[in-house]
Amino acid sequence: MSRIGRKAVTVPDGVTVMVANDNVVVVKGPKGELKETIDRDITVEVKDGLVSFSRPTDQIRHRALHGLYRALVANMVKGVTQGYKKNLELIGVGFKASNQGNILDLSLGYSHNIVFEVPKELKVATAQEKGQNPTISLEGIDRQLLGQVAAKIRGLRKPEPYKGKGVRYVGEVVRKKAGKAAGK
């Protein structure tokens, strides 16, 4: 059996997990509500503050889905209780970030500013302190949506390997190349 799928998800106080008749898991908590449609082959059971998952056979597909849906529901439970946060930093001369609500205005060294609309489910904040790189902070309860939006923002100007300029996650290490001067 799957090591991940075998573990039951514990439901903390203040969180309710319900399974609808069409195999939709609904998780409600203090920060919001999330829904996930589960494959019809995987059975979900909520009992005594634990959510357990089981699969019908040991087929590769069933084994993969078993751990996947357990992990997704565990992420949903954590999201509605604690939430998720990602921080990005802009490294480069003249790189700037500002926001008006959920509209993000980025100056990333192109001839024009990039206007990026962040989904309403996420909160965005920008900071630009003197002597520090501009930072973008994304916060939300949906881990998948948060990661996808952060990856899209990072993809607007990926860190290049020679000087390290670009948008990167805070704490991300970019390996730098030597360049042509080192070859001589």
Secondary structure as a PSIPRED ss2 file (coil, helix, strand):
# PSIPRED VFORMAT (PSIPRED V4.0)

   1 M C   1.000  0.000  0.000
   2 S C   1.000  0.000  0.000
   3 R H   0.000  1.000  0.000
   4 I H   0.000  1.000  0.000
   5 G H   0.000  1.000  0.000
   6 R H   0.000  1.000  0.000
   7 K C   1.000  0.000  0.000
   8 A C   1.000  0.000  0.000
   9 V E   0.000  0.000  1.000
  10 T E   0.000  0.000  1.000
  11 V C   1.000  0.000  0.000
  12 P C   1.000  0.000  0.000
  13 D C   1.000  0.000  0.000
  14 G C   1.000  0.000  0.000
  15 V C   1.000  0.000  0.000
  16 T E   0.000  0.000  1.000
  17 V E   0.000  0.000  1.000
  18 M E   0.000  0.000  1.000
  19 V E   0.000  0.000  1.000
  20 A C   1.000  0.000  0.000
  21 N C   1.000  0.000  0.000
  22 D C   1.000  0.000  0.000
  23 N C   1.000  0.000  0.000
  24 V E   0.000  0.000  1.000
  25 V E   0.000  0.000  1.000
  26 V E   0.000  0.000  1.000
  27 V E   0.000  0.000  1.000
  28 K E   0.000  0.000  1.000
  29 G E   0.000  0.000  1.000
  30 P C   1.000  0.000  0.000
  31 K C   1.000  0.000  0.000
  32 G E   0.000  0.000  1.000
  33 E E   0.000  0.000  1.000
  34 L E   0.000  0.000  1.000
  35 K E   0.000  0.000  1.000
  36 E E   0.000  0.000  1.000
  37 T E   0.000  0.000  1.000
  38 I C   1.000  0.000  0.000
  39 D C   1.000  0.000  0.000
  40 R C   1.000  0.000  0.000
  41 D C   1.000  0.000  0.000
  42 I C   1.000  0.000  0.000
  43 T E   0.000  0.000  1.000
  44 V E   0.000  0.000  1.000
  45 E E   0.000  0.000  1.000
  46 V E   0.000  0.000  1.000
  47 K E   0.000  0.000  1.000
  48 D C   1.000  0.000  0.000
  49 G C   1.000  0.000  0.000
  50 L E   0.000  0.000  1.000
  51 V E   0.000  0.000  1.000
  52 S E   0.000  0.000  1.000
  53 F E   0.000  0.000  1.000
  54 S E   0.000  0.000  1.000
  55 R C   1.000  0.000  0.000
  56 P C   1.000  0.000  0.000
  57 T C   1.000  0.000  0.000
  58 D C   1.000  0.000  0.000
  59 Q C   1.000  0.000  0.000
  60 I H   0.000  1.000  0.000
  61 R H   0.000  1.000  0.000
  62 H H   0.000  1.000  0.000
  63 R H   0.000  1.000  0.000
  64 A H   0.000  1.000  0.000
  65 L H   0.000  1.000  0.000
  66 H H   0.000  1.000  0.000
  67 G H   0.000  1.000  0.000
  68 L H   0.000  1.000  0.000
  69 Y H   0.000  1.000  0.000
  70 R H   0.000  1.000  0.000
  71 A H   0.000  1.000  0.000
  72 L H   0.000  1.000  0.000
  73 V H   0.000  1.000  0.000
  74 A H   0.000  1.000  0.000
  75 N H   0.000  1.000  0.000
  76 M H   0.000  1.000  0.000
  77 V H   0.000  1.000  0.000
  78 K H   0.000  1.000  0.000
  79 G H   0.000  1.000  0.000
  80 V H   0.000  1.000  0.000
  81 T H   0.000  1.000  0.000
  82 Q C   1.000  0.000  0.000
  83 G C   1.000  0.000  0.000
  84 Y E   0.000  0.000  1.000
  85 K E   0.000  0.000  1.000
  86 K E   0.000  0.000  1.000
  87 N E   0.000  0.000  1.000
  88 L E   0.000  0.000  1.000
  89 E E   0.000  0.000  1.000
  90 L E   0.000  0.000  1.000
  91 I E   0.000  0.000  1.000
  92 G C   1.000  0.000  0.000
  93 V C   1.000  0.000  0.000
  94 G C   1.000  0.000  0.000
  95 F C   1.000  0.000  0.000
  96 K E   0.000  0.000  1.000
  97 A E   0.000  0.000  1.000
  98 S E   0.000  0.000  1.000
  99 N E   0.000  0.000  1.000
 100 Q E   0.000  0.000  1.000
 101 G C   1.000  0.000  0.000
 102 N C   1.000  0.000  0.000
 103 I E   0.000  0.000  1.000
 104 L E   0.000  0.000  1.000
 105 D E   0.000  0.000  1.000
 106 L E   0.000  0.000  1.000
 107 S E   0.000  0.000  1.000
 108 L C   1.000  0.000  0.000
 109 G C   1.000  0.000  0.000
 110 Y C   1.000  0.000  0.000
 111 S C   1.000  0.000  0.000
 112 H C   1.000  0.000  0.000
 113 N C   1.000  0.000  0.000
 114 I E   0.000  0.000  1.000
 115 V E   0.000  0.000  1.000
 116 F E   0.000  0.000  1.000
 117 E E   0.000  0.000  1.000
 118 V C   1.000  0.000  0.000
 119 P C   1.000  0.000  0.000
 120 K C   1.000  0.000  0.000
 121 E C   1.000  0.000  0.000
 122 L C   1.000  0.000  0.000
 123 K E   0.000  0.000  1.000
 124 V E   0.000  0.000  1.000
 125 A E   0.000  0.000  1.000
 126 T E   0.000  0.000  1.000
 127 A E   0.000  0.000  1.000
 128 Q C   1.000  0.000  0.000
 129 E C   1.000  0.000  0.000
 130 K C   1.000  0.000  0.000
 131 G C   1.000  0.000  0.000
 132 Q C   1.000  0.000  0.000
 133 N C   1.000  0.000  0.000
 134 P C   1.000  0.000  0.000
 135 T E   0.000  0.000  1.000
 136 I E   0.000  0.000  1.000
 137 S E   0.000  0.000  1.000
 138 L E   0.000  0.000  1.000
 139 E E   0.000  0.000  1.000
 140 G E   0.000  0.000  1.000
 141 I C   1.000  0.000  0.000
 142 D C   1.000  0.000  0.000
 143 R H   0.000  1.000  0.000
 144 Q H   0.000  1.000  0.000
 145 L H   0.000  1.000  0.000
 146 L H   0.000  1.000  0.000
 147 G H   0.000  1.000  0.000
 148 Q H   0.000  1.000  0.000
 149 V H   0.000  1.000  0.000
 150 A H   0.000  1.000  0.000
 151 A H   0.000  1.000  0.000
 152 K H   0.000  1.000  0.000
 153 I H   0.000  1.000  0.000
 154 R H   0.000  1.000  0.000
 155 G H   0.000  1.000  0.000
 156 L C   1.000  0.000  0.000
 157 R C   1.000  0.000  0.000
 158 K C   1.000  0.000  0.000
 159 P C   1.000  0.000  0.000
 160 E C   1.000  0.000  0.000
 161 P C   1.000  0.000  0.000
 162 Y C   1.000  0.000  0.000
 163 K C   1.000  0.000  0.000
 164 G C   1.000  0.000  0.000
 165 K C   1.000  0.000  0.000
 166 G E   0.000  0.000  1.000
 167 V E   0.000  0.000  1.000
 168 R E   0.000  0.000  1.000
 169 Y E   0.000  0.000  1.000
 170 V C   1.000  0.000  0.000
 171 G C   1.000  0.000  0.000
 172 E C   1.000  0.000  0.000
 173 V C   1.000  0.000  0.000
 174 V C   1.000  0.000  0.000
 175 R C   1.000  0.000  0.000
 176 K C   1.000  0.000  0.000
 177 K C   1.000  0.000  0.000
 178 A C   1.000  0.000  0.000
 179 G C   1.000  0.000  0.000
 180 K H   0.000  1.000  0.000
 181 A H   0.000  1.000  0.000
 182 A H   0.000  1.000  0.000
 183 G H   0.000  1.000  0.000
 184 K C   1.000  0.000  0.000
